[in-house]
Amino acid sequence: MLAELGDEAGAIAEAEKVSRRAPNSVDMRAALAALYYTNGRKAEDESVWEFACDNILEGCSKYRDDDWLARVRRWPPLMREKLAAFRALS
């Protein structure tokens, strides 16, 4: 929500807090990767994404599907765009 409202610094801070409390949350890891990427934090974006893909049981494969993100996870449009921009690098 914070990112949608234009507070990306706040969104990053909240996502970092949640990912520390729930380290196996792929949602937070994917959101952080997208936020880090759009804020030029390249080393961190890759690290967070790789952790989600390699170390969490459910992995990150579903997060490559924009329709799934919209319908099932109900990610807001801006965050889906940010994640799509990050994924375009791969």
C-alpha positions in Angstrom: 0.0 0.0 0.0 2.8 2.4 0.9 4.4 2.0 -2.5 1.1 2.6 -4.3 0.8 5.8 -2.3 4.2 6.9 -3.4 6.1 6.2 -0.2 8.7 3.8 -1.5 11.1 4.4 1.4 8.3 3.5 3.8 7.3 0.5 1.7 10.9 -0.8 1.8 11.2 -0.3 5.5 7.9 -2.1 6.2 8.8 -5.0 3.8 12.2 -5.4 5.5 10.6 -5.6 8.9 8.1 -8.2 7.7 10.8 -10.2 5.9 12.8 -10.3 9.2 9.7 -11.5 11.2 8.6 -13.9 8.4 11.8 -14.9 6.6 10.0 -17.5 4.5 7.5 -15.2 3.0 8.0 -15.3 -0.7 5.5 -12.4 -1.0 7.8 -10.1 1.0 10.9 -11.3 -0.7 9.4 -10.7 -4.2 8.1 -7.3 -3.1 11.5 -6.3 -1.7 13.3 -7.4 -4.9 10.9 -5.3 -6.9 11.3 -2.3 -4.6 15.1 -2.6 -4.4 15.4 -2.9 -8.2 13.3 0.3 -8.9 15.4 2.1 -6.3 18.7 1.1 -7.8 19.7 -1.3 -5.1 21.0 -4.0 -7.6 23.0 -6.2 -5.2 20.1 -6.4 -2.8 17.4 -7.1 -5.3 19.2 -10.2 -6.7 20.1 -11.5 -3.2 16.5 -11.2 -2.0 15.1 -12.8 -5.1 17.6 -15.7 -5.1 16.8 -16.4 -1.5 13.1 -16.7 -2.3 13.8 -18.9 -5.3 16.4 -21.2 -3.8 15.7 -21.4 0.0 11.9 -21.2 0.4 9.9 -24.4 -0.3 7.3 -22.8 -2.4 9.9 -20.9 -4.4 9.4 -18.0 -6.7 8.0 -19.6 -9.9 4.4 -18.4 -9.4 5.7 -14.8 -9.0 6.6 -14.9 -12.7 2.9 -15.0 -13.6 1.3 -11.6 -13.7 -2.3 -13.0 -13.8 -1.7 -15.0 -10.7 -0.2 -12.0 -8.9 -3.3 -10.0 -9.8 -6.0 -12.6 -9.2 -4.7 -14.8 -6.4 -2.2 -12.7 -4.5 -4.0 -9.4 -5.3 -0.9 -7.4 -5.7 -1.6 -3.8 -6.6 -0.8 -2.6 -10.2 2.3 -0.6 -9.3 3.9 -3.5 -7.5 3.2 -5.9 -10.3 4.8 -3.4 -12.7 7.9 -3.1 -10.5 8.2 -6.9 -10.2 7.8 -7.2 -14.0 10.6 -4.7 -14.5 12.8 -6.6 -12.2 12.0 -10.0 -13.8 12.7 -8.5 -17.3 16.4 -8.6 -16.3 16.5 -12.4 -16.1 
